[in-house]
């Protein structure tokens, strides 16, 4: 299986300020997924193309000055819309960031 896609998350984030430099946040997203050159090949020669699907994501994290860390969970989504082939895809991401300005 080869799975490549572009994801576009659109959502909201709410900050809880602990001090001037420290804060925690929670966020939620709708994730639009656009597969690119994705296919599943079987030994029998059958090839399935992936379908465009979306999902939701929930996350939370902390910011310390210019550094932040987030844990984000993406709900399951179908890669192939074919009932004979279960293809749930979900993930958990750890995101680390640094603000330049």
Residue, then its C-alpha position, 0 to 999 in steps of 0.5 A: x500500500x502506498x498512501x500519500x495525501x495533503x491534509x488541510x485542518x481547519x479549526x479553533x484553538x482556545x488558550x488558558x493563560x497561566x502566566x505571561x509566558x506560559x499557557x495551555x490550549x485545546x483545539x478541534x479541527x475538521x480535516x480535509x484529506x486529498x489523496x495524491x498517487x495513492x493505491x493499494x495493489x494486491x497479488x491478484x493484480x487488483x488495484x484500488x484507488x483511495x478516495x477523498x475523505x475527511x476526519x476530525x482532530x482533537x488536541x491540546x498542548x502547552x506553550x512556554x515562551x517561544x516553544x510549544x508542544x501539542x498532542x493531536x488525535x485524528x479520528x478514523x477515516x476510510x482510505x478506500x470506500x469498499x466494504x469488502x476491504x476494511x481500511x480505517x486510518x487514524x493517527x496520533x501526532x506529537x507536534x513541536x514548534x518554535x516561534x521565530x518572531 
